[in-house]
């Protein structure tokens, strides 16, 4: 059966950092994003560029991560890692296709999409890629 609509959680993160950026602040963004990767996860891919969904297209870093854990445990691990790195959990919402987490630290915001077990399954069963990996997006606030 073909996919007809983009799901709510997909909509939260698809707006994306897709435009290359030479912003000197990318190094700091990269460090902040790296600090959010749980020890239980492996980095599948990192994308840097301008976040076109935000006014002024600020620089952002997107990290795609995969772990061999159920959704709730992946979300918990992300929150624990964030708190240990000095981030505040602003919100955590369970949606139809996963868990959306918003984080804040100093002059940064992070948005994470922890996909439901069905979407994340291919990352556990084969070669992880962006389609099944959870996503963490970090921007300057």
WOCORUR-V757734 format. One record per pair of residues at least 12 apart in sequence whose C-alpha atoms are under 10 Angstrom apart, sorted by sequence separation. I is the first residue (numbers start at 0). J is the second residue. D is the distance in whole Angstrom. If there is no record, write none. Layout:
I,J,D
I,J,D
//
This chain:
33,45,10
47,59,6
48,60,7
88,100,7
89,101,5
90,102,7
99,111,6
100,112,7
118,130,8
119,131,5
120,132,9
32,45,10
46,59,8
47,60,5
48,61,9
78,91,9
88,101,6
89,102,5
90,103,10
98,111,8
99,112,5
100,113,8
118,131,6
119,132,6
46,60,6
47,61,6
87,101,9
88,102,5
89,103,7
98,112,6
99,113,6
117,131,9
118,132,8
119,133,8
45,60,7
46,61,5
47,62,9
86,101,10
87,102,6
88,103,7
89,104,10
97,112,7
98,113,5
99,114,9
116,131,9
118,133,9
29,45,9
45,61,6
46,62,6
86,102,6
87,103,5
88,104,9
96,112,9
97,113,6
98,114,6
114,130,10
115,131,9
29,46,10
44,61,8
45,62,5
46,63,8
74,91,9
86,103,6
87,104,6
96,113,9
97,114,4
98,115,7
114,131,7
29,47,8
44,62,6
45,63,6
85,103,9
86,104,5
87,105,9
94,112,10
96,114,6
97,115,4
113,131,10
114,132,7
115,133,9
28,47,9
43,62,8
44,63,5
45,64,9
85,104,7
86,105,8
89,108,9
91,110,10
94,113,10
95,114,10
96,115,5
97,116,8
113,132,8
114,133,6
42,62,7
43,63,5
44,64,7
82,102,9
84,104,9
85,105,9
89,109,10
90,110,10
91,111,9
92,112,10
93,113,9
94,114,9
95,115,8
96,116,9
97,117,9
112,132,9
113,133,5
114,134,8
26,47,10
42,63,6
43,64,5
44,65,10
81,102,8
86,107,9
87,108,10
88,109,9
89,110,10
94,115,9
96,117,9
97,118,9
112,133,6
113,134,7
25,47,8
41,63,9
42,64,5
43,65,7
71,93,10
78,100,8
81,103,9
82,104,10
86,108,9
87,109,10
93,115,10
96,118,8
97,119,10
111,133,7
112,134,5
113,135,9
25,48,8
40,63,10
41,64,5
42,65,7
74,97,9
77,100,9
78,101,10
81,104,9
86,109,9
111,134,5
112,135,7
25,49,10
40,64,6
41,65,5
42,66,9
74,98,7
78,102,9
110,134,8
111,135,4
112,136,9
22,47,10
39,64,10
40,65,5
41,66,6
73,98,10
74,99,9
110,135,6
111,136,6
21,47,9
22,48,8
36,62,8
39,65,8
40,66,4
41,67,10
71,97,9
74,100,8
109,135,7
110,136,5
111,137,9
19,46,9
20,47,7
21,48,8
22,49,9
32,59,9
33,60,9
35,62,9
36,63,9
37,64,9
39,66,6
40,67,8
70,97,7
71,98,8
109,136,5
110,137,7
18,46,9
19,47,7
20,48,5
21,49,9
32,60,7
33,61,10
36,64,7
37,65,10
38,66,9
39,67,8
40,68,9
70,98,8
81,109,10
108,136,8
109,137,4
110,138,9
17,46,7
18,47,8
19,48,4
20,49,6
31,60,9
32,61,8
33,62,8
36,65,10
37,66,9
39,68,8
108,137,6
109,138,6
16,46,7
17,47,7
18,48,5
19,49,6
20,50,10
28,58,8
29,59,8
30,60,10
32,62,7
107,137,7
108,138,5
109,139,9
15,46,9
16,47,6
17,48,6
18,49,5
19,50,10
28,59,7
29,60,6
107,138,6
108,139,6
109,140,9
15,47,10
16,48,5
17,49,6
18,50,7
28,60,6
29,61,9
106,138,9
107,139,4
108,140,6
15,48,9
16,49,5
17,50,7
18,51,8
24,57,10
25,58,7
27,60,10
28,61,10
29,62,9
39,72,10
40,73,8
78,111,10
106,139,6
107,140,5
15,49,8
16,50,4
17,51,8
24,58,8
25,59,7
26,60,9
39,73,8
77,111,9
101,135,10
102,136,10
103,137,9
105,139,9
106,140,5
15,50,6
16,51,6
22,57,9
23,58,9
24,59,9
25,60,7
98,133,10
99,134,10
100,135,9
101,136,10
102,137,9
103,138,10
104,139,10
105,140,8
14,50,7
15,51,7
16,52,8
20,56,10
22,58,7
37,73,8
40,76,9
77,113,9
97,133,9
99,135,10
101,137,10
103,139,10
104,140,9
14,51,7
15,52,7
16,53,10
20,57,9
21,58,9
22,59,9
37,74,10
39,76,8
40,77,9
74,111,9
103,140,8
14,52,5
15,53,9
18,56,9
20,58,7
37,75,10
38,76,8
39,77,9
74,112,9
75,113,10
13,52,9
14,53,9
19,58,9
20,59,9
37,76,6
38,77,9
74,113,6
12,52,10
16,56,9
18,58,9
19,59,10
36,76,9
37,77,6
73,113,7
74,114,9
16,57,9
17,58,10
18,59,10
35,76,10
36,77,7
37,78,9
72,113,10
73,114,9
16,58,8
17,59,9
35,77,7
36,78,10
37,79,8
38,80,8
71,113,9
73,115,10
16,59,6
17,60,10
35,78,8
37,80,6
70,113,7
71,114,10
15,59,9
16,60,7
17,61,9
35,79,9
36,80,7
37,81,8
69,113,10
70,114,7
71,115,9
15,60,9
16,61,7
35,80,6
36,81,8
69,114,10
70,115,6
71,116,9
15,61,8
34,80,8
35,81,5
69,115,8
70,116,6
34,81,7
35,82,9
69,116,6
70,117,9
35,83,9
59,107,10
61,109,9
63,111,10
65,113,10
68,116,9
69,117,10
70,118,10
12,61,10
32,81,10
34,83,9
35,84,7
59,108,10
60,109,9
61,110,9
62,111,9
63,112,10
64,113,9
65,114,10
70,119,8
31,81,10
34,84,6
35,85,10
59,109,10
61,111,9
69,119,9
34,85,9
35,86,9
68,119,9
69,120,9
34,86,10
67,119,9
68,120,10
31,84,9
66,119,9
67,120,9
65,119,8
66,120,10
69,123,10
31,86,10
65,120,10
67,122,8
68,123,8
65,121,10
66,122,8
67,123,5
65,122,6
66,123,7
67,124,9
64,122,9
65,123,8
77,135,9
74,133,9
73,133,9
65,126,10
66,127,9
65,127,7
64,127,8
65,128,8
70,133,10
63,127,9
64,128,9
65,129,9
63,128,8
64,129,8
63,129,6
65,131,8
66,132,8
35,102,10
62,129,9
63,130,9
64,131,9
65,132,5
66,133,9
63,131,9
64,132,5
65,133,6
63,132,5
64,133,5
65,134,9
62,132,9
63,133,6
64,134,6
62,133,8
63,134,5
64,135,8
62,134,6
63,135,6
31,104,9
61,134,7
62,135,5
63,136,9
35,109,9
61,135,6
62,136,6
32,107,10
60,135,8
61,136,4
62,137,9
31,107,8
32,108,10
35,111,10
60,136,6
61,137,6
31,108,10
32,109,8
59,136,7
60,137,5
61,138,9
31,109,9
59,137,6
60,138,7
28,107,8
43,122,10
58,137,9
59,138,5
60,139,10
27,107,10
28,108,10
58,138,6
59,139,7
57,138,7
58,139,7
56,138,10
57,139,7
43,126,9
44,127,10
57,140,9
8,92,10
43,127,6
44,128,8
45,129,10
8,93,9
42,127,9
43,128,6
44,129,7
53,138,9
8,94,7
41,127,9
42,128,10
43,129,7
50,136,9
7,94,7
8,95,8
9,96,8
12,99,9
50,137,10
6,94,9
7,95,7
8,96,6
9,97,9
11,99,8
43,131,10
44,132,9
50,138,8
6,95,8
7,96,7
8,97,7
43,132,7
45,134,10
47,136,10
49,138,9
6,96,7
7,97,9
8,98,8
9,99,10
42,132,9
43,133,9
44,134,10
45,135,10
46,136,9
47,137,10
6,97,10
8,99,7
41,132,10
42,133,10
43,134,10
45,136,10
7,99,10
40,132,10
42,134,10
40,133,10
12,110,8
36,134,10
11,110,9
12,111,8
36,135,8
11,111,9
12,112,7
35,135,8
11,112,8
35,136,10
33,135,10
35,137,9
8,111,10
9,112,8
32,135,7
8,112,7
32,136,7
33,137,10
8,113,9
9,114,9
32,137,6
8,114,8
31,137,7
32,138,9
8,115,10
30,137,10
31,138,9
28,136,10
29,137,8
28,137,7
29,138,10
28,138,7
28,139,8
27,139,10
25,138,9
24,138,10
25,139,10
24,139,9
16,136,8
13,134,10
15,136,8
16,137,10
12,134,8
16,138,9
12,135,9
12,136,8
//
